[in-house]
Amino acid sequence: MPRPLPALLFIAACILLGVAWLNADRLRQLAEPQGAIAHSLDCPQLQAGCTFELAGRAFHLKTAEQPQPGQPFELRLRGTARTVSASWRMEGMDMGPNRYRLLASDGQQWSARTALPLCTAARDDWQLWLSIDERLVVVRTTIAHGKN
């Protein structure tokens, strides 16, 4: 008597993959920051840093090292918050889900090891979408494609 278990597992896996594929946009929306933009700014050199204000609180954003495509780097945010997450994007391009949760031991010094998604168009006009206490901040920056 043949064992139907492998065939049933294969069918169940195919169904699950099909459901995930059909709901990919919805899953991406859950993984990425959503909502109205509370603040936007230009920060041409993230390693040098930039300062902005959100809901009466001052924040300073910078990277520990010069960001390079394909290389992880540390993103740092100084300012009072309860939760912070970050996502790298480009205008008019789907960069896929890449949400990073920034961690802080004191609620003031936030950091996460991040990496830029792969960009086959060799563009350098990046956007960092920060979700700070569920308020969206868009930071426009330039990160050269390839090594500087």
N, C-alpha and C positions, 0 to 999 in steps of 0.2 A: 504494500500500500504506500503510495507516494506521500511525502510529507509536504503539506501545503504552506507551512510556516514561512519558508524563504519567499515564496511567491506573494504571500500576503504582506510580508514586510516590504517587499519591492513596490507593491501597489500603494501601500500606505505612504511610503517615502515619496513616490511620484505625486500623490494627492497633496501632501504637505508642501512640496516644492511648487506645485501649481498654484496653491492658495497664496504662498509667499510671493510668487511672481506677480499674481494678479493684484496683490495689495502692496506692492513695492513703494508706490508713491505715498500711501498712507503711513507705512512704516517709516519712511524717510521724514515725513512731517513730524512724527513723534520723536525722532532722533535729533532734529535740528531746531534751533531757536526760531520761534514764530512771533508774530505780533507786530505792532506798529513800532517804528524806529523812534526811540526816545531821544537819541543824540547821535550825531555823526561828525567825524573829524578826519582831517588828513594828518598822517604821521609818516612822513617820507622815509625816515630812518628809524626803524624800531629799536635798533641797538642803542641809539642815542636816547630814545624814549620820548614820550609826550604826556601831557597832563590835560585832563578834562574834568568837568563837573557834571554830576548826575544827581538829581534830586537833592541838591544842596550839599552834596558830599564830594570832596576832591579825590581824584584817582590819578595815579601815575602808572603808565604802561611802558614796558620795555622788554627786550630779550637779553639773555645773558651773553649770547654770542651773535655774530652776524648770521641771520637765517640763510640757509642754502637749500635749494630744492633737493629732495632725496636724503637730506640729513636731519635727524632730530635735533631740536634745540629747545631751550627752556624759555617759556613765556612767563613773565612776572607782572603782577598787578599789585600795587600798594593802595589801600583804601578800605574803609569799613563796609563790609557786606556780609550777608548770610550765606549766599550761594553764588558761585561764578562758574560759567562754562564758556567755551570758545569753539568756534568753527571757522575754518578757512574756506573762502569762496572767491569766485571771479564773476564779474558782471556778464550775464548771458551764457554762462557755462554751468553744467551740472558737474560738480566736483565730487559727488557721492557723499555719503554720510562720513563725517570726520569730527564728531563732537568730542571735545576734551573737557573733563571736569577739573577745574583748578582747586587745589587743596590749600588750606591755611591752618596753622596750629593756633593762631591768635585772632583770626577774623580780620586781620589787617594786611598781612603779607601772603599773597596768593601766588601759586606757581603750578605749572604743569609742563611736562615734556611733550612737545607737539612736533608735528612734521607737516610740511605742505603736501597736499594731494598731487598726484602726477598730472602735469599739464603738458599735453603733446603739442599745443599751439605755440609754445615758447614765449608766452606772454609774461609780463612782469607786474601787471596791475592787480594786486591782491586786495581782498577785503577780509578783515578779521571781524567776525560777528561775535561780540561779547554779550552774554546774557548775565546781567548783574541783578540779583534779586528779581528775576523775571522781567527786567527792563532791558531792551535791546539797544546796544551801542554798536555802530558800524564804523570801523577804523579802516580808512583807505591807505594803503602803503605800497611801496615799490620794492620788490625783491627780484633781483636780476636772475634770469634763467641761466643756470650754469654757474661755475665758479667765478668769483670776482678776482 
